[in-house]
């Protein structure tokens, strides 16, 4: 079919746009959760949270006063440098320390919710592709066009759940790896946010179109397969 690429271009373009929008909204969700985690834990730090309470040398020395019964100051307990206590050189709480208080990395990601959002974004496009594929098959075989029952669209969406979930899993794996590396290097919240933004920029600029092309072709071929079903039987092609 020489006109096939042109015929599906609109569907591919529409899916790419929906995917780019989805990635942008997903980016904002992750950044919002990351900012909230750091902000909440930072407030706990300011209120004297027990996990990362900074003790100065004078505090340690005060605890030692009077232990020998003469009020003499004994040798203070060594105080670890700030970086060993989850803090920057100036004593500020580092992101790695804050996140240990607020929870694990996985709290930034709700896989079930993200999968449902992606399915909802692409559902209408899938329906159109199924109709297009079936119509093309009916035209080629000279059969009268029919309306696909809604159940076919629902059944097809079920077959794509695993693949769409992998789309999100790929995104999350890149985010998680980048954040872990950034925390290991003691990067600031702004630098961590830039890592997240980079993952979604790549998703929108590169992955969105590839996913759109693949899913469009799969849906159209599925529509053609559905259109063949009434032809099967004693009088249909084997």
GIKA-V550498 format. One record per pair of residues at least 24 apart in sequence whose ideal C-beta (glycine too) atoms are under 7 Angstrom apart, sorted by the first residue. I is the first residue (numbers start at 1). GAP is how many residues later the second one is. If there is no record, write none. Layout:
i: {I I}
gap: {GAP GAP}
This chain:
i: {8 8 11 11 11 11 12 12 12 14 15 15 15 15 15 16 16 16 18 18 18 19 19 19 20 20 22 22 22 23 23 23 23 24 24 26 26 27 27 27 30 30 30 31 31 33 34 34 34 34 37 37 37 38 38 38 40 41 41 41 42 42 44 45 49 51 52 52 52 52 52 54 54 54 55 94 95 95 95 95 96 96 99 105 105 105 109 111 114 115 115 115 118 118 118 119 119 119 122 123 126 126 126 126 127 129 129 129 129 130 130 130 130 130 131 132 132 133 133 133 133 133 133 134 134 134 134 136 137 137 137 138 148 152 156 156 167 171 171 174 175}
gap: {208 212 114 117 118 205 200 201 204 111 107 110 197 200 201 192 193 196 103 104 107 189 192 193 184 188 95 96 99 177 180 181 185 176 180 88 174 169 170 173 78 145 166 162 165 75 74 158 159 162 62 65 66 57 60 151 62 57 60 61 51 56 57 48 52 50 33 34 41 45 49 31 33 37 24 92 88 92 94 97 87 90 84 71 74 75 63 57 54 49 50 53 46 49 50 38 42 45 93 34 27 30 31 93 26 87 90 91 94 26 89 92 93 96 92 88 91 86 87 88 89 90 91 89 90 92 93 88 87 90 91 89 78 74 63 66 44 28 32 25 24}
